[in-house]
Amino acid sequence: MIRGVLSHGFAAFASVVLLTLLPTVGYALLAALSLATEGNMGGPLNLILVPAASLVGALAFTTLSMVLTLVAQLARRRRGFTAWVPAVLAFVAGGLLGLVAALAKGAPDLAKSAAAGGVLFGLAFNAYWLPFSAAHALLGRLGRRPPPGT
């Protein structure tokens, strides 16, 4: 029980930090490039909105990833597949979601939408799944280690 809580806590922290910092750093680089080339970095409100929106999105997707990870754990126990299966399936599921969204919008280039959905959803899910899997495995090894001096 403690192993699962610690693993999820570590994964949630890592996911929120990563999913907040990547868009924020990306925006900062774009703003710096714009300042260097155009002499304008955009409105000052963006300096607040981009990190805040990134944090809200990171919290929302981390919560979704936590639920999906619990489902994946249950499926792994029942079916016995490796930790890499959910990591890969996230990209496939994201691609299907991108394809469905593109079809619903009537987007002309479905392949790009599906690819973008697959990559974004897969990367965001794996920002939670990979730290969770690593922490879960490490804590499992630490729990099986015999006490010193025996």
C-alpha positions, 0 to 999 in steps of 0.5 A: 500500500505504502509502495503504491502511494509513494510511487503515485506521489513521486509520479504526480510530482514529476508529471506536474513539474515536467508538464508545467515546465516544458510549455513554459520554457518553450514559450520563454524561448519563443518570446526571446526569439521574438524579442531578438528578431521583432523587438517585441515579446508579446503582451506581458499578460502572457508571462502569467497566463502561459505558466498558469495555463500550463500548471492547470493543464498539467494538474488535469492531465496528471489526474487523468494519468493517475486514473489510467495508471490504476487501470493499467496496473489492474490489467497488468496484474490480471494479464501479466504484460510488461510495463512497456505495454501501457507506455506504447498503447498511450501513443496508439490511443492518442493517435486514435483520439486525434483521428476521431477529433479530426473526423469530428471537426472535418479536418482535411489532413487526418494523418497529421491530426492523428500523429499529433494526438498520438505524440502529445497524449503518449508523451503526456501519459508517459510523463506520469507512467515512466516515473511511476513504473521506476519508483514502483520497481525501485521500492519493490526491490528495496522492500525485498532486500534482507536487513543488514547483518543477516 
